[in-house]
């Protein structure tokens, strides 16, 4: 299977669209693939799929709970990738994982298994720029985009180097701290996007804290798109199922499109 390239996001951006990237935790429920398909049908431009891990350092309580549920169900990285290989998903998929999983699988094996499953990107937030080279080289060779993050704390002279190594898009972290819903986002997101804009022509998608359609629309006044995770995953944890996931993402899509 050919990876569904994240380059589709650049084309969508260049055509004037705002990018919507929902996050789901792989394996968190029996119907998680149905939820994945529902958010795509509701207007997602790409989907970020978390691979459950026992020590998710970047994730707040909602995503942690989803990871625990997935692990309790016996979910494994191999199983999540196999599910993605057979899922009818017509948009690019990027997995979000931690380096321990990549290291244990082996760079080449991990990159090629993602590629074979049609996965177009990988986000490995605990793998720093100075150490990303061996993994990123294998990922590049397999056609899997390594998406890197720029945070409010990223030094200005480091931003161009992060952007130069990132593929697909640059993930702008809206605020310091772990993932989770926030009542407001503050000025950090705007400042981070501005710093990235000066360093790359890649699409810039803002995540970590974007929780409502109104916040998504406000962020996209300066950014190319948004990544929305905790607010969506919470609905699934509360038993909403694929229908609730699709409804929420549809509301996000409408807000981004000016509806």
N, C-alpha and C positions, 0 to 999 in steps of 0.2 A: 504494500500500500504506500502511495506517495504521501509524505507529510502535507497536511493542509497549512500552507505557508502563512506566517504572520505578515508577509508582505501585502496580503489582502487588506490589512489595516491601513497601510499607507495609501493604497488606492482609494479606499473609502474616505479617508481624510482629505485626499486631494480632490475628490469629487464633491466636497463640501459637507460630508456627514460627520456627526459626532459619534465617537466610538463608545460602545457599551460592552463591558467585559464583566459579567457576573462570575462570582467564585462559588464553587460547590466543593464539599469534602467528599472525596471518593469513598464509596463503601459505607457511608454513615447509616444507610437504611437499605432495605431490600429493593426499594423503588428509586434508588438514587439515579440510575441511568434514565428512568422516565422523567425525573426532575430536570436532568441535563437536557433532554430533548425538549421539554416544555419551555425552558428559558431560551433555547435557540429559536423555537417557534414564535416566541413572544418578541423577538427582535434583537437578541444578542449578536454582536459582531464577531465575538470570540468568547471562549469560556476558559477560565482558570480552574483547574481541578487540583485540589489538595491531595497529596499522598499522606495518609495518616502516619504520625510519628509520635513516639512516647515523650519527647522533650521538645515541643514546638516553641522555640524561644521567641519568635516574633508574634505569636498568636495570643490573643486575649481569651477570656473565659468561654465565649460562644464557640469559637473555632476549636479551642481545646476540648470542649465537651463533645463536639462532632467527631474529633479525632479519637477520643476515648470510646465513643459508641462504635466507630468503625473497627477499632482494634478489638473490642469486645466481641464483635461479630466475626472476627477472624480475618479481617481484610489484610491483604499483603500488597506490597508494591507491584508484584508480578500480576496479582489478580486485578488490580485497578487498571494496569496497562492493558491486560487482556480484555477487560470490559470496554475500554475505549476503542480497542481494535474492532470490536463487533458492534459498537453503537452507531446508529444512523445519525451522525452529526455533520451538518453541511457547512460548518464554520471552523476556523482554526481553533485548536485546543493547545493550551500551555499548561503543563503540570507545575505545581508549586511543591517543592520538596526540600529536604535538608541534606547537607553534604554527607552525613553519615550513611544515608541510603545510597547515594551516588557512589561513595567510596567502596562500600561493601559489594555493590554490584559490579564495580569496575567501570571506568569512564567509557571505554569503547562499548562494552556490553550494554550499559544503560542507554547510551546515545542511540545505538542501533535498535534496541528494543523499542524505544520511543518512536523512532522513525518508522519502524515496521508496523507500528500501531496507528500510524497516521498523525501522531502528535507533532505539532509544528514548533513548540517552544518549551523552555524550561526556566523556572525561576528558582534560584538556589540562594536564599538571602543570607545564609551564614558562610558563604564562600567569598572571601574578599578579592578585590581586584588583583592584588599582588599574587594570589594563588589560583586564580581562575583559569590560567592559560592551558594546562593539560586537559581539563574537562572541556573548555570552550573549543579547543582545537578538534577534539573528537566530535563534539556537537556540530560544529560547522561542517565537518566532513560528512556527517549523517544528514545534514539538512535540517537540524534542530536549532532554532534561535535561542541563544542565551540572553535572557532579559535581565538587565542590571538595574539597581535601584539608586536613586539620589534622594537623600534625606535632608531635612533642614540643617542638620549638623555636618553635612558633607563640606569639607573645605573648598573654597572657590577654585583653587588650582587643581583640585582632583576631579571636578565635574567634567571637564573636557575629556579626560582619560576614561572615566566611566562611560561616557556617551560614545566614545570611539570604539569601545569594546562591546557595547550593548548591541543586540540584534533584535529586529522586529519592532520594538518600541522601547522607550525608557519609562520605567516605573517611578513616578514622582510620589514620594511619601508625604502625605498631607501634614502630618504632625508627628512629633516624637512620641514614642510609646508603642505598646502592642496594638494589634488590631482590635476593633470594637466600635460600636455605634457611638456617635458623638452628637450632642445637641447643636453645636456650632463647630466650624472648622478653623476660624481665625485667619490670620494673614499669612501663615507659613506656606500654605499651598500655593498662593499666588507668587510668593517670592521664589519658591523652589522651581516652579514652572518657568519663570522668567530667566533663572540661571541656566536651566537646561536649554531653553530656546536659543540662547547665545552660543551653544556648543554643538548643536546637531540639527539635522532636518528630520530625524526620526519622529514618529508620532510620540506625543507625551500624554500618558494616562495617569491620572491621579487616583491613589488608593489610600487606605488606612483611615477610616473615620467617615467616609462618605456613606450616608445612611438613608437619605430620603430623596425622592424625586426633585424636590426644590434644591437641595444641596448639590445634587448631580448637575442640574441645569446651571447653577451658579458657578460651579467649578469649571464647567465647559465654556464659560465665557472667556476663559484664558487658556484652558487646556484642550487637547484634542479628544479626550475621552476620560472615562472613569472606570475604576475597578470597584465593584460593590460586593462585599463578602458577608460580614457579620449580620447585617440586616436581613439578608436573604437566608442565610443558614439558620438564624434564629427562628424564622417562620417554619422551616422544615423540622427543627428540633421540637417545636411546639405542636407538630402533627399536621401542619398545613398540607403537606404533600405536593405533588407536581402541579396541581391546579393553583394552589396559593403561590408557589414559586413563579409560575407563568404570569399570574395576575400582577405580582409585584414588579417583575421585570418589564411587563407591558407598560406599567405606570412610569417606570424609569425611562423607557423608550419614548413614550409620549412627551415626557418633560424635556428630553434632549432634542426632540424634533419640534419643540415649540407648541405642542398640543395642550 
